Amino acid sequence: MDPRQRPYRSVLYIPGSKERALDKARSLPVDAIIFDLEDAVAADEKDNARETLKAALAQGGYGQKVRIVRINGLDTPWGRADAEAVREMDADVVLLPKVGEAADVDALAAITGDLPIWAMMETPRGMLNAAQIAAHPLLTGFVMGTNDLAKELQTRFRADRLPMMTSLGLCLLAAKAEGLIAIDGVYNAFKDDEGLAAECAQGRDLGFDGKTLIHPAQVDIANAAFAPSEAEIDLARRQIAAFAEVEASGQGVAVVDGKIVENLHVATAREILAKAEAILSLQAG
């Protein structure tokens, strides 16, 4: 499956140091896992976490889930060792925290070679440099680090995330311009299903591909929010059929539910159906 076409509805953080969590993650219905060597691992566990994660990935069992390893920053005592270790792991992507400019990605690529890189977008400098970061040839995804960003911006919490909108928008624009995956930030109140559903809906409306999650209890809500709904699938099929009928006859204009259907609507409809099919393929696999 093309990495840019597959679903990324649910992207769950898992501590790289916790064997039980690493094992449980194998059976969770998530689209991708961020195996974390950074925030989720205490300083005195960094070396052990590296080895624990390497062994878990070598053992396998994660099916079609995208395996993303978040390392410590290269400006920390552990970053270089993490990057060198990930280069030898059975991982699909390496995730670099606190990316501020394209040179940060260059520094990682010098260690990890041609392994695809994702960037944590979580600093004001990163927001201002989102376009140049997104254009890096090895970069394939953005992950919004909204907790760190809120701290740096000194924002207050609002359910509508108004203080975040400029930052989210800048990163979405950069990601869409370069064809990157764009994953929304975490929702901290993992027992608040209603709040999570609302924020997932907002993220999907904005154009994100999925949501980072901090607890398995959040997975089903994210999977539902970022998947095409039955209504969207039905509309997509009717739009494609109506447009094909008009093209075949060479007469009139395609209309569905009182709205004109043009090429761009058909292209979107085909993307919706392709995503639905990809989700079914993941579930079957």
C-alpha positions in Angstrom: 0.0 0.0 0.0 1.4 3.4 -1.0 2.4 5.2 2.3 0.7 8.3 1.2 -2.6 6.6 0.3 -3.0 4.4 3.4 -5.1 5.4 6.4 -3.5 7.2 9.4 -6.8 7.7 11.4 -5.3 6.6 14.7 -1.6 7.1 15.7 -1.0 5.8 19.2 2.0 6.7 21.4 3.5 3.7 23.1 6.5 3.9 25.6 9.5 2.2 24.0 10.5 0.9 27.5 7.4 -1.0 28.5 7.3 -4.6 27.3 3.7 -5.1 28.2 2.5 -2.0 26.3 4.6 -3.0 23.3 3.0 -6.4 23.3 -0.5 -5.1 23.8 -0.1 -2.7 20.9 0.2 -5.6 18.5 -3.5 -6.4 18.9 -4.9 -2.8 18.9 -6.9 -1.7 15.9 -4.7 1.4 15.2 -3.4 2.5 11.9 0.1 3.5 13.2 2.1 3.4 16.4 4.6 6.0 17.6 7.1 4.0 19.7 8.4 6.7 22.0 12.0 6.9 23.2 11.5 10.6 24.2 8.9 12.0 26.6 7.6 8.6 27.7 11.0 7.3 28.8 12.8 8.5 31.9 16.4 9.5 31.6 17.8 6.5 33.4 15.8 4.2 31.1 16.9 5.6 27.8 19.5 2.9 27.0 17.3 0.0 28.1 14.4 1.4 26.1 16.4 1.4 22.9 17.2 -2.3 23.4 13.7 -3.2 24.5 12.1 -1.5 21.4 14.7 -3.0 19.0 13.8 -6.5 20.3 10.0 -5.9 20.1 10.3 -4.7 16.5 12.5 -7.6 15.5 9.9 -10.0 17.0 7.3 -8.3 14.8 3.6 -9.1 15.0 2.4 -5.5 14.3 0.8 -6.5 11.0 0.1 -3.6 8.6 0.5 -0.9 11.3 3.0 1.8 10.4 5.9 1.6 12.9 7.2 5.1 13.8 10.0 5.6 16.3 10.2 8.9 18.0 13.8 9.6 19.1 15.2 12.2 21.5 16.4 15.4 19.9 19.9 15.4 18.5 20.8 18.2 20.9 20.2 15.8 23.9 22.6 13.2 25.3 20.5 10.4 23.8 19.6 11.6 20.4 22.5 10.4 18.3 22.4 6.9 19.9 18.7 6.8 19.3 19.1 7.7 15.6 21.9 5.2 15.1 19.7 2.5 16.8 16.6 3.3 14.7 18.7 2.9 11.6 19.1 -0.8 12.5 15.5 -1.3 13.7 12.7 -2.8 11.8 10.9 0.6 11.6 9.0 2.4 8.8 9.6 6.0 9.9 11.8 7.9 12.3 10.1 10.9 14.1 12.2 13.9 15.1 11.0 16.1 18.0 11.0 19.9 18.1 12.0 20.4 14.4 12.7 24.1 13.9 14.2 24.2 10.4 15.1 22.0 7.5 18.7 21.8 8.8 17.4 19.7 11.7 16.1 17.1 9.3 19.4 17.2 7.4 21.2 16.4 10.6 19.0 13.3 11.2 19.2 12.1 7.6 23.0 12.2 7.9 22.6 9.4 10.5 19.5 7.5 9.4 20.2 7.5 5.6 17.2 7.0 3.4 14.7 6.0 6.2 11.6 8.2 5.9 11.4 11.0 8.4 8.4 12.7 10.2 8.7 16.0 12.0 7.2 16.9 15.3 5.9 20.4 14.8 5.7 21.9 18.2 7.7 25.2 18.4 7.1 28.7 17.2 10.2 28.5 15.0 8.8 25.3 13.5 5.5 27.0 12.6 7.3 29.8 10.9 9.5 27.4 8.9 6.9 24.8 8.1 7.1 25.3 4.4 10.9 24.7 4.2 10.7 21.7 6.6 7.9 20.1 4.6 9.9 20.5 1.3 12.8 18.3 2.6 13.1 15.3 0.3 13.1 12.6 3.0 10.2 14.1 5.0 6.9 12.3 4.6 4.8 13.5 7.6 4.1 16.1 10.2 2.9 15.4 13.7 1.4 18.3 15.7 2.9 18.6 19.2 0.1 20.7 20.6 1.1 20.3 24.3 4.6 21.7 23.8 3.3 24.3 21.3 0.7 25.6 23.9 3.5 25.9 26.4 5.7 27.8 24.0 2.9 30.1 22.9 1.7 30.6 26.5 -1.9 30.0 25.4 -4.9 29.2 27.5 -6.9 26.0 26.9 -10.0 26.5 24.8 -12.2 23.7 23.5 -12.3 25.4 20.1 -8.5 25.6 20.0 -8.7 29.1 18.7 -5.1 29.9 20.0 -3.8 27.0 17.9 -5.5 27.8 14.6 -2.7 29.8 13.1 -0.1 27.1 13.9 -2.4 24.3 12.7 -3.1 26.1 9.5 0.5 26.9 8.7 1.4 23.2 9.1 -1.6 22.0 7.1 -0.8 24.3 4.3 2.8 23.2 4.2 1.9 19.5 4.4 -0.7 19.7 1.7 1.6 21.7 -0.6 4.2 18.9 -0.4 1.9 15.9 -0.2 2.8 15.0 3.4 0.8 13.1 6.0 -0.5 15.5 8.6 -1.5 14.1 12.1 -3.3 16.3 14.6 -2.1 16.6 18.2 -3.2 14.6 21.3 -6.4 15.1 23.4 -5.2 14.9 27.0 -8.5 14.1 28.7 -8.5 10.4 27.7 -11.7 9.7 29.6 -13.7 12.5 27.9 -15.1 10.7 24.9 -17.4 13.6 23.9 -14.5 16.1 24.0 -12.3 13.8 22.0 -15.0 13.2 19.4 -15.5 16.9 19.0 -11.7 17.6 18.6 -11.4 14.7 16.1 -14.3 16.1 14.1 -12.6 19.5 14.1 -9.3 18.0 13.0 -10.9 16.1 10.2 -12.8 19.2 9.1 -9.5 21.1 9.0 -7.9 18.5 6.8 -5.8 16.3 9.1 -5.3 12.7 8.2 -5.7 11.4 11.7 -5.0 12.0 15.4 -2.2 11.1 17.8 -3.6 9.3 20.8 -2.3 8.7 24.3 -4.6 5.9 25.4 -6.1 2.8 23.7 -9.5 3.9 24.9 -9.3 6.7 22.3 -8.7 4.5 19.3 -12.3 3.7 18.2 -13.4 7.3 18.3 -10.5 8.5 16.2 -10.9 5.6 13.7 -14.6 6.5 13.2 -14.0 10.3 13.0 -11.3 10.1 10.3 -12.9 7.4 8.2 -15.4 8.2 5.4 -18.9 8.0 6.7 -21.6 5.9 5.1 -23.2 9.1 3.8 -20.0 10.3 2.3 -19.4 7.0 0.6 -22.9 7.0 -0.8 -22.6 10.5 -2.1 -19.3 9.7 -3.7 -20.7 6.8 -5.6 -23.7 8.8 -6.8 -21.4 11.7 -7.9 -19.2 9.3 -9.9 -22.1 7.6 -11.5 -23.9 10.9 -12.4 -20.7 12.3 -13.9 -20.0 9.2 -15.9 -23.6 9.1 -17.3 -23.3 12.7 -18.5 -19.9 12.1 -20.0 -21.2 9.0 -21.9 -24.2 10.9 -23.3 -22.3 14.1 -24.1 -25.2 16.2 -22.9 -26.2 18.2 -19.9 -24.5 18.8 -16.6 -24.2 16.2 -13.8 -26.3 17.1 -10.8 -26.6 15.2 -7.5 -28.8 16.4 -4.6 -29.4 19.7 -6.4 -25.6 20.5 -6.7 -23.5 20.5 -9.9 -20.9 17.8 -10.0 -17.6 18.8 -11.7 -14.2 17.1 -12.2 -12.9 18.2 -8.9 -15.9 16.7 -7.1 -15.3 13.4 -8.9 -11.6 13.4 -7.9 -12.6 13.9 -4.3 -15.2 11.2 -4.5 -12.7 8.7 -5.9 -10.3 9.6 -3.0 -13.1 8.9 -0.5 -13.8 5.5 -2.0 -10.1 4.6 -2.2 -9.7 5.5 1.5 -12.7 3.4 2.5 -11.3 0.5 0.5 -7.9 0.9 2.2 -9.5 0.9 5.6 -11.4 -2.4 4.8 -8.1 -3.9 3.6 -6.4 -3.0 6.9 -9.2 -4.5 8.9 -9.2 -7.7 6.8 -5.4 -8.0 7.1 
